[in-house]
Each structure stands twice: as structure tokens, then as C-alpha cells.
């Protein structure tokens, strides 16, 4: 009597595990890429722990990995260590890429799963932002990585974040630069490839974040 019960329990556990795994894949697809040692707890700017990989390089790595165009890049903490988080968009959808600021290697790629894609149909706001961002990024030859390098050259600082902004129908790149431990935001015009403004610290955030 015990043997069939144990067999049934094992089958039930196996079936339950397979269903849980399928549900996880459906909710969101995550690709882990082992290309080097685990990221180290260094700061992207400042001190002896400054990351050797520039943000612009990480952006280009993410674009190559996904085949899309980067619309946002920032410095974040993942499990206690600093990473670069880059969001890309393409005609096929969006993706989030985590890049190690020390080695410059891709750590993980997150893309919406099947159920998340269906849910996104009802989340018109996110879908609209991705489509609008891709349309704006397709037109100019300047990329987010180019804007980051332009802002760094113009200020002599180090970029720790950047994003595409839409103001009155025009596209601008906003780059957050740190120099002498003081942050500042720089606006770069993708049409001319030049810095157009350095807004005061603590300026207004718009809905493109």
C-alpha cells in the first residue's frame, strides 16, 4: 500500500515543480550570462573603488546584446553590489540589461514573458512609452552612449546615469554627471550632438523615467 502512495507523491511533486517552472518562465524571461567573476562592491565614481568601465561602454554592450537602442541607463545596487542597469527598446519589444561596472560583462538580461506581454497590452502607458522612445531613437544618428560621452567631455565629469527625454515633441538626452563629488544634469541635443543646457541640481523630473 505504501509503494503506490510514495510513487504518486513523487509524481505529484514532479508535476508541481514543472508547473511552477513553466509559470515562472511565462511571467518573465531572464537570461543569466556567466562571462566572468561575480561583480565586486565598487562605486561607479569616486575613491579608489571607482569602476573601470565607463557607462557609455556598458550602454553599447547592452545594445549589442539585445539588438535594441538604449533609452535609459543608471547605476543601481543588485544584491549589495553596484551594477549598470540599461533599458533598451526595439521594434520587437523592450529589455533590461545588467552590466558589471568592473569587467564590462553582461550579468543578466530580463525580457517580458508571455503572460507579462499579454498584461502589457492592457498597460497602454508603458507600451506607449516604449513605442514613442523607439521612434525617437530611430531618427537621430546620436545614441545614448554618444550623449554620455559628449556630456562627460563637456563637463570633465563621470556619467552615472542617462535617459531619453521628450520635451514639447523634441527628443533630448539627459545625462547625470558627477565631478568632484558634485552631481549635475546635462542636456544633449541628439540633432546637433551638442550640449544645450546644464540645468540646476534638483530640476523637474518628467514622465519619461
QUIFEN-V263893 format. One record per residue. RES is the residue in one letter. D_CENTER is the distance of its C-alpha to the mean C-alpha in Angstrom with 1 decimal. Layout:
<<RES/D_CENTER> <RES/D_CENTER>>
This chain:
<<X/55.7> <X/52.9> <X/51.6> <X/50.6> <X/48.9> <X/46.9> <X/46.0> <X/44.9> <X/42.8> <X/41.0> <X/40.5> <X/39.2> <X/36.7> <X/35.5> <X/35.2> <X/33.3> <X/30.9> <X/30.2> <X/29.7> <X/27.3> <X/25.3> <X/25.4> <X/24.2> <X/21.2> <X/20.2> <X/20.9> <X/18.8> <X/15.6> <X/15.1> <X/13.5> <X/14.0> <X/14.7> <X/15.4> <X/18.0> <X/18.1> <X/19.5> <X/20.5> <X/18.7> <X/16.5> <X/18.9> <X/18.9> <X/18.7> <X/17.6> <X/15.4> <X/18.3> <X/22.0> <X/24.7> <X/25.4> <X/22.2> <X/20.0> <X/17.3> <X/18.7> <X/15.5> <X/14.6> <X/11.1> <X/12.2> <X/13.0> <X/9.8> <X/8.3> <X/11.4> <X/11.1> <X/7.9> <X/9.9> <X/12.9> <X/11.8> <X/10.9> <X/13.4> <X/11.4> <X/10.6> <X/7.5> <X/8.1> <X/6.0> <X/5.2> <X/6.9> <X/9.2> <X/9.7> <X/12.5> <X/12.6> <X/16.3> <X/17.7> <X/15.8> <X/13.3> <X/10.0> <X/7.2> <X/3.7> <X/1.9> <X/3.0> <X/6.4> <X/9.9> <X/13.2> <X/16.7> <X/16.3> <X/13.4> <X/9.7> <X/7.3> <X/4.4> <X/5.0> <X/6.5> <X/8.7> <X/12.0> <X/13.0> <X/16.5> <X/16.8> <X/13.8> <X/13.7> <X/11.2> <X/11.7> <X/10.3> <X/9.1> <X/9.2> <X/10.9> <X/13.4> <X/16.9> <X/20.2> <X/21.1> <X/17.7> <X/18.1> <X/21.6> <X/20.6> <X/18.2> <X/21.4> <X/22.7> <X/19.7> <X/20.4> <X/18.4> <X/14.9> <X/16.3> <X/17.7> <X/14.7> <X/12.8> <X/16.2> <X/16.9> <X/13.7> <X/14.4> <X/18.0> <X/17.4> <X/15.2> <X/17.9> <X/20.7> <X/20.2> <X/20.3> <X/18.2> <X/14.5> <X/11.8> <X/12.6> <X/16.2> <X/15.9> <X/14.5> <X/17.5> <X/19.8> <X/19.1> <X/19.6> <X/22.8> <X/24.1> <X/23.7> <X/24.1> <X/21.3> <X/18.0> <X/14.7> <X/12.5> <X/10.2> <X/10.2> <X/9.9> <X/12.2> <X/15.2> <X/18.1> <X/21.5> <X/24.7> <X/23.5> <X/22.2> <X/18.8> <X/17.9> <X/15.1> <X/15.0> <X/14.3> <X/15.0> <X/17.4> <X/19.4> <X/22.9> <X/25.7> <X/23.6> <X/23.6> <X/20.4> <X/20.6> <X/18.7> <X/19.4> <X/19.4> <X/19.4> <X/21.1> <X/19.7> <X/23.2> <X/25.0> <X/22.4> <X/23.9> <X/23.1> <X/24.7> <X/24.4> <X/23.6> <X/23.7> <X/25.2> <X/23.2> <X/22.3> <X/22.2> <X/21.5> <X/18.1> <X/18.0> <X/16.7> <X/13.7> <X/11.4>>
